[in-house]
Amino acid sequence: MLRAALLAGMASFGFAFADDHGEAPRFSMDVVFDLEYASDPQISPDGETIVYVRRSMDIETDRVASHLWVYDLESDEHRPLLEGGSAGSAPRWSPDGSKLAFLSSRDGKPDLKVHLVGSDRTYSLGQLQEGTSAPVWSPDGKRLAFSMLVPDGPQTLISLPSKPEGAQWAEGIRVYEDLTFRADGAGYLRPGERHVFVVPVEGGTPRQVSKVPGGLSGPQWLDDETLLGTGNADEDRDLQALVSRVYKLPLDGGEAEALTGADGSAGGVQVGPGGRIAYTFTPDGKKTYQQTELYVMRADGSGKKNLTEDYDRSVGSVRWRGRDSFYALAEDRGLVRLVTISSGGDVSTLTDEVGNEGTGRPYSSGSYSVSKDGEIAFTRRVMNRPADLALLEGRKVEQLTSLNEDALGHLAMPEMMKVSVPSSVGDFEIDAWIALPPGFEKDGSAPLLLEIHGGPHTMYGGFFSAEVQRFAAEGYVTVWTNPRGSTGYGAEFAQAIDLAYPGKDYDDLISVVDHMVEDGYVSEDRLFVTGGSGGGVLTAWIVGNTDRFAAAASIKPVINWTSEVLSADLAAFGAFEWLKEMPWENQELYWELSPLSKVGNVTTPTMLMAGTDDWRTPKWEAEQFYTALKLQGVDTMMIHVPGASHYIAARPSQLLAKTEAIMAWFERYDPEKQDAE
């Protein structure tokens, strides 16, 4: 009943449902609530069992629900971890495979639990603070480490008289002294720091073991009595946007020791044979993008060596592979590769089928884990499906689940294809992916919807996207690209927009649009453009530079770099790394790169959308462009998404509201629809 009522309510706002296209229905709005995907697969040490997080869309709560499921590789049995359901996340096997720790939720707070494998027994080690990290087992399997917030009391400045009993006074003032006092997705921050805790697996009180100023996170065990963590204890750490050190933390109360320096950001720590340490490191080269490299060092911090200096891709999710080599994930031209890296820096691909941990936009993603004998569980990329669970043995991939066949198997899905288009500026080839509507005929009459990724240092690829599916189902030839600035194409490509964003990435996007028109896919008169975050920036920049598009929708953009740097949650990064000067030091640069500087040129009907609780690109960024367009008589619309952070489509109904609002706006200005009226 609730499902029917919700979908009927959406229909009352003018949203179209599946229509009759003959042989099979298309991807309609209600399908979104049927989607599921695999995430965070953890294979047992003996390689016989995989526990993974099965995520689904809960229509009752309008949230993404997470449940733990088990796949037995010997019997092919596929079932929930616990009878009656097992809501949870971050499953982690004990070293001997006899126990499984995971996070659950009780009364809105994380609950650390341990399941005894082979039984129906699960017990709690206690409720923890919000934002608790995944648990990490000690080598002897007797303790778990994790990080969580250690709250401070509220800061005070004044003392007021005691209020009379029963009096109703205004809420007291809030005092902030940190540069970052609010964060996207968290809102106004509770005073405090994240620190590392240890708790016995047999039960007991979690004990805080780190006291490093600024806090520590990402714990890993160096041995049974020593932990590693990452953080920054410098006094001016608020101003060091890209500095994070690896610290060694003895559990006997000794002082933490920094093993890496202040010349970049270290993380992803993994301990290997003989106590050697692998970690990822992003140098602070004062560029908006720096390659993330794989380093190794001894347990005392000596003997540091960069293993991927000659590999022109960033690496992450590093795991040891025996004594002298490693597994890692690497983005590469719209793919996520699972690679091996030798001690000499040789890189070899095991599979390029990793991906799809999400349902919104076609961003790169993926995760994996490795058994003692080298079997690998991973999330598998399927272009017209969200992620499924897969097994890699050697170089042979076996897909273990088909989580969405019941929801998608009977639908007419778009045809997907990839093209590479030479940019009109420079020597770069620009990769683009195309979703052709079911039944598409290449006669040059179809509408084009260009969808631009955010970041801008991120990567799109041939990954499932519910938003793309909806656009294509409604007849739009949908195109998404990786213009210069994107990751996965090497440092030169990503750094090409340093102090030049927006800039020639605009030309890359227009080159792809030109290709689509000239090759007969779409009509020149039916071009539409949208994008979110960095894609919203470029959408606003596009309409400020051309009147070619029939309509545009700029989602959660930056419109004015001065107001963005001085009010968003990444002030230090914006001032010191992105623009490299303060707004009052080089206002000419800030204005030159702001889409607001082009608003006087805009004639394209442009919709703006922002979340009311977005602190990454606050809503007043979009509002400035909206007000400027209103003042000069350009058709525009401002949409607020109540309670939404920068992840504006985090809830299923928000994803639907976003896609349907974009298409409703475009329909107003589609020449073919206007002629039909």
N, C-alpha and C positions, 0 to 999 in steps of 0.2 A: 504493500500500500504506500509506504513512504517513498519508495523508488518511483512509483507511478506518479505520485503527487509532485515530486521534485522535477521530473522530466516534463510534466504538464505545465508546471510553473515556468520553466524555461521557455516552453513553447509560447506562453502568453507574452513573452518579451520579443517575439518575432524570430526566434531561433528555429531553423528548419531541421526536420528529422529525416530519416532515411526515406528516399523517394523511390519511385519505381523506375529502375533503369533496365528492366527486362530480366535477364537471367539470374542475377544475384543482387542482394542488397549491398549498399556501400557502408563505409565506416561512419556510422551515425554517432550522435552525442552520447547516447546511452551505453555504447560499447566501452567508453572510457571507464565506466564503473566495473567492467568485467575484466580489465587488464590485470595481469600479474607479471612479476619478473623475479629472477633469481639474483641474489646478492651475497657477497661475503662468504663464498664456499670454503669450508674448512675440512680437509681430508685428514683422517685419523693417521697416527704415526705408522700403523701397519698397512695403510693403504686400502683397507677393506670397507670403510664407511665414510660417507660425506655428510656433514651437517651444514646446512646453509640457511640463509634468511630468505624466506619466501614473502615477498611484498605484494600487497593487493590493495585495491581501492575500496574502502569501507563506506558504503553509501549512508549508513546510519550516522557516523561521526564526521563524514566528509574529510577523512584523513587517510594517509597511506598506512595501512596496518602491516606489522611485521610479525611473522611467526617462524619458529624454527622447525625445519623439516629434515628428515633423515633419508639418505639413499644408500641402501646396502648393495655394494657392488657385486657381491657373490650371488645373492638371491634376486637382485633387481627389485627388492621391496622398497616402496616409496611411501612414507608415512610421516605424520607429525611426530616430533620428538616425544611428546607426552600425550597421554590420553586426555581427551577433552580440550585439546588445543594447547599450544605452548607459545604464547606471545613472548617475544624476546628478540635480542640482537646480540652482536659481538660474541658468537660462540667460539670458545678456545679449548682445545684438547690438552689434557695433562701430558707430560712427557711420556708416560707409560700407556696412555690411551684408556685408562680405567675411569677417568672422570672428565666431565665437560663443564667448564665455567661459562656463564653467560649473564647478560644483563636483562632484567625484566623491568616492569614498572608497577609500582603500587602507590596509589593515592597521588599519582603525578610525579613521583620521585623514583630514581633508579634503585633497583633492588638487585644486589649481586647474589647469584645463585650457583650452586654446584649440583650437577646431575651425576648419579652413579650409573655408569654405562652398564647395560645388561640388566637393569632393574627398573622399577617404576619409582625409585626414591630420588627426590630432589629436595634440597634444603637451602635456606637463605642464610647468607653471611651478614645481612643487615642492609638497611636503607642508606643511601648515600646522597650526596649533593647533586644538583643538576649538572649536566655536562660531564659526568664521570666517563673516563676513557675505558676502552676495552681492557679486560684483565689480562695480565701476563704471568704465566707460571714460572716459579723458581725452578732451577735445574733439577732439584731433588723432589719436586712435586708437592712440597709441604706448605708453600705460601703463594699468595697472589699479590701482585703489585698493580697499582692503577693510580691515575691522577684525578684530582677533583678540586673544586673551589674550596678555599679556606676563607670564609667570610670575615670581614672586619666589621666593627660597629660603625654606625653612620658618623660622618664627619660633622663636627659641631663648631659653630662660630660664636653663637650667643646663647644666653639663658634667659628665657621669659618667665614671668611670674606663673605660679601654678594656677591652672584654670579651676574655677569653681566646680564642685561636683555636679555632673549632669550638663555642664556647659558644652556647647557645640562650637568649637573654634575652627578656623580654617586649618587645613593641613600645614604642617610646619615647613619651613624653607628647606631646600636641599642644597648641600654645599659640595662643590666639585673642585678638585685641584689637579687631577690628572688630565693630560692632553686628550686621551680617549676616555670619555665618560659615558659613551653610549656606543652600541655596536649593532650592526644589522642582524636581525634574527633574535637578539637578546634584549634590545631596548636599552633603557637607562641601566647601567651596570651596577650591580651590588658591589660595594667596596670589598676588596679581597684579592687573593692571588691563588693560582693553581699550584698545588704541591703534590708530591708523590707519597702514597700510603702503601703499607704492607699489612696484610691480614692473614692469619693462619687458616689453612683450608679446613681444619677441624673446628673452626669457630673461634670467636674472640673479637676484641675491639680493634678496628683498624688503627694503625699507628702511623702518624705523620713522620716521615724519615727525611724530608728535605726542608731546609729553611733558607735556601738561597734567595736573596732579595730579588723580587720580580717573579719568583716561582719557577717550577720545573714541570715538564710534561713529557709524554712519550717514553715512559720507563721501559727499560730492558735490563735483564739480569746479566751482569758480567760473570758472576759466580754466585754461590749460595749466600754470600755475605756482602756483596757489592752490587749496586745498581748503577745504571747509566740513565741520564735524562737530558733534555734540551731546554735551554732558557737563556736569559740574558740578565746578568746581575749589575750591569753598568749603571751608574747613577743617571746618565742621560738616556736610558733605554727608551723612553717615550719618543725620543727624536731619532732613534735608530730603527728605521722601518724594516731593514733587511739584515739584522744581526741576530743570530742565534748560535749559541755554543753547545758543544757536548760536554757534560759534566759527569765526573765519576763521584759516586755517592756511597761511602761506606756505611753499613748499617750499625756499626758500633758507636755511632755518635761523632765520628771524626768529621772534619770539614770537607765540603765538596770541593773538587778540584776541576778546573776548566781544562779540557784536553784540546780544544780548538780555539782559534782566535776570533777577533772582532771584524774580520774582513769579509764576512758574508753570512749566509744562513745555513747552518748544519741541521740535519734531521734524518728521519728514516733509519735510525740506528739498528743494526743487527750484529749479534755476537757470533763469531765462528769458532772453529777449532783453535785450541791454544790460547783462547781469550783475545784473538785478534778482532778488531772492530771494523765493520763496514758501515758507511754512512753516506748520505747524499749531501752535496754542498753546492750552493748557488752563490757565486761571488758577487759582492756588492760593487759592480763595475760602473755604477752611476748611469746605467742604461735602463730603460723601462723593461727590457727583457734581458735575462742572462740565462745561459744554458745551465741546467742542473746536472752535475757530474757525480760519478761514483768514486768515492775515496776509500782507502783502507789505511789502518794505522794499528800500531801495537797497543796493548792495554794501558800503557803509560802515556799514550799520546804521541810517541815518537814514530819515525819511519812513515810519515804520511805519503801516500802515493795516489795520484789521479789516474784511474784506469780507463777513463773514457775521454781523455783529452783529444783524441783524434776521431771521436765519433760525434758527428755533427747533429746530434739529437739530445734532448733531455731524457733522463732516465728516472724512474721512481719504482716504488714497491719492490725494493731489493731484497733478495733472500740468498743465503749461502747455498752453494752447490758443491758439496764435498769440501776439500781443504783449500782449493785455490781458484775456484771459479764461482760464478754468481748467476742467479736469475734476476730479471728486471722487466718492467714494462716500459715501452718507448713508443711515443706517438710518431707516426711517419706517413705523411701524405694522405690523411684521412683514415688511417688504420691505427689500431693499437696492437703492437707486436709484443709477444712474449719472447724475450731474447735470452741468450746466455752470453756472459762476458768472461773472458779468460783473464788470468793474472797478467797477461801481456797486452790486454786491451782489445783482443779480437772479439767481434760481436757477430753472433749467428742467430737467425730467427728460428724458433721452434714452431710458432703458429702466428698468423696475423688475424685470427678470428676472435680476439678478445673484445668485449665491449658490452654496451647496451644496458648499463645499470641505471635505468630511468625510463620515463615515458614522455617527457615534455618535448624538448627540442633535441635535435640530432647531435648532441655533444659527445665527444670521446669519453669513455669511462671503462671500467672493468676491474676485476680482482681475481686473485688466484691463491692457492696454497699448495704445498708440496709435502708428500709423505717421505719417510726415511729412505725409501728405495727409489724415489724420483717420480712416482705417479703424481700427476698434477690435476687438481680440480680447478675449473675456471668458469667464468661467465662468458657465454658464447654469443657473438654478434650474429644476428639474423636481421637483414634489412627491413623486412616487413613483419617482424615480431620483436617484442621485448626480449630481454636476455633469458636464455635457458641455461641449465646446468650441463656442463660437459666435462669429459675426462680426456686427458692427454697422456698417452703412454708412448715414449719415444717421440715420433712425429705423427702418430696416428690419433686423430680426434674422433671421439665418440660422443654424440649428443645424448644425454641421459633423460631429459625431460622435454615435454612439449606443452608448456604451461598454458598456452593461449589458443590451442587448436579449437577448443569448444567455443571460444569467443570470436575467433577470426577466420577459422577454417572454411566457413560457408560464405564469406564475404568476397565481393569483387574488390581486389586490392589494386593500388596503382602500380604501373610498371616503373621500376627504378633504373636509372642509368647514370653513368659518370662521364663527364667530358672535361677536357683541359683546354683552356682558351688563352691565347697569348694576350697579355695586357697591352693596351695602346701606349703605355708609358713604361720604358725600361725593358729588361729582358726576361721578366718573370712570366711563367706559365701559371694560370690560375685554375685550380681544380674546382669543379662545381658538380653538384648532384641534382638530378631532375626527377620529380615524381609526376608521371603522366596520368591524368585521370582515367579511370576505367572506361574503355570504349573510345579512347582518344583517337581523333583523326587529324593528321598533320595537314591542315588546310590554311594555316595562318590566321585563324579567326579566334583562337582561344585566348583567354586572359592569362597574364603572367603575374605570379606573386613572388617577389624576391624577398627572402627571409635572411636577415643579416645577423651573424652571431655577435655575442658580447665579448667582453674581456678587456681589450681586444686581443690579448695574448692567450687565446684558446683555440680549439680546433673543432670544426664540424667534420662529419664523415658519413659513411653509409650506414648510419645507425637508425634504429626505430625512433619515430617521433609521432606522438598522437596529434600534435599540432599540424605537422605535415600531412598526416593521414586525413584530417578533417578538411584542410584546404583542398587537397586533391579530390576528395570525395564530392566536394561542391563544385568541381569543374575547373579549378585553377591549376594551370601548369606551374608547379611549385619548384623553385630553385633556391638552393643554399650553397654557399661558396666559402672558400678560404682565401680572402684577399691578403695582400702583404700585411705583416703584423701578426698573422696567425702562427701558432706553434705547429711543429711537425714537419717543417720545411727547412730547418737549419737556422743558425744564428743570424746570418745576413738577412734572410727573408723577414724574420721576426723583428729585427732591429731597424728595418727600413722605415718604420714610422716613429722612431725616436725623435722627440721634439717636432714631429710632423704628423700629428694625428688630431683631427682628420686631415687627409692630404691625398697622396696618390693611391691610397686604398680606394678612394672614390672612383678613380679611373679604372681600377681593377674590376669593381662591381659593374660599372657601366659597360665595360668590355664584354662581360658575360651577358648582360642584357642585349647588347648589340648582336651577339652570336645567336641568341634565342630568336630574335626578330628576323635576322638575315637568313637563318636556316629554316624559316617557315614554321616554327613551333607556335608562335603567338602573334597577336595583333599589336602593332605599334600604338594603336589607340586604346589598348586595354592593359596598360602597365600599372602595377601596384607594388608598393614597397613597404616593408615593416621590419622591425628588429627591436631587440631589447637590450638595455644597458649600453654597452659599446655599440650594439646594433641600432639602438635608439639614437645615439649620437650621430651615427652615419646616416640614418634616415633623415634626421633634421638637417644634416649637412647637404644631403642630396637635394632636398626641396629648396634649399637656399642657393643651389647652383644650377638647377635645371627645372623647367616646367614640363618636362617630358612625361611625368607620371600622372595618371588620372586622379590618384588619391594616395595618401600615405598614412601610416600609423606608427608613431614614435612611442615606444614603450620604455618607461623608466630611464629616460636619457640623462646625460649631463648636457646642459644647455649653456652654462656660464661657468668657466673654470675657476673664477674667483670665488663665487659662492659655493661651488663644490668643494674646493680645497679647505675653505674656512668653516664648513658646516657638516661635512660628511665624516664617516668614521675612520677614514684612512688619511688623515691630514698630513702626517709626516711623510708618508709615501708620496702623496700628491705633490707636496712642496719640494721635497729633497730628491726624489727619484724620478717622478714623472715630468715635472716642469722645471725642476732644478733651481728655481729661484722663487722668492716670495712674490705674491701678487703685487705688492707695492714696489718691488725692485724691478719688475719687468711686466708692467700692465699691458704693454703692447703685445707681448707674446701671448699672455692669457686671453686677451680679447681676440687676437688673430685666429686662435684655435677654437674659439667658442662658437657653436652654431648660432648663438644669439646675434653675432656680428653679421650674419647673413639674412636675418629674418626680414629685413626690408625688401629683399628680392622675392620672397615667397608668394606665389599665387596658387600653389597646389593645395587643395583641401586636405588638412592634416589633423588627425586625431592624436591626442596625447593621453597616456595612461600611466598611473603610478600608484604604488601601494601607500596607504596612509602611514604605515610604520616602517617605511624604507629609510634606513640611515646610511646606505651605501651611495645611492643617488636620490637624495631626499625629494619629496613630492614637489617642493617649490622649484626644482629644476624644470620639470615639465610645465608647471604653472606659469613660469616666466615666458616660455614660448607661446603658450596658450593665450596669455594676456596680450602679448605683442601682436599676435595674429588677429585677435579681436579688435585691437585698437586700429588696425589698418584694413579691417573689413574682409579678411580672408576667412572662408568657411573653416570652422574648427570645432572641436569638442574636447572637453576635459573629462576623463573618467578616473575616479578614485576607487581603489579596491580596498574596502575597509579591513583593517587589521593585517594587511599583507605587508611582508618585509620585501627586500629586494627579490626574493624568490616568489615572485608575484603569482605564480601558478602552482604553489606548493600543495594546495588542496585540490581535489578533483574538480569541484564545482568552479574554482577559480580558473583552472585551465580551460574549462568549457566557456566560462564567461569571457575570457580573454579572446579565444579564437573566434567565437561567434560575434563578439563586438567588432573585431577587426573586419570580418567579412560583411557584417551589416553596414559598416561605414563605407567599405569599398563598393558595395552594391548601389549605394546612393549615387555614386559618380561613375558607374560603369556605363559607357555609351550604349552598349547593346541593351542593357536593362532599361535605360531611359527611352530608347527608341521603341522598345516593346510597349511602354506605357502610353 
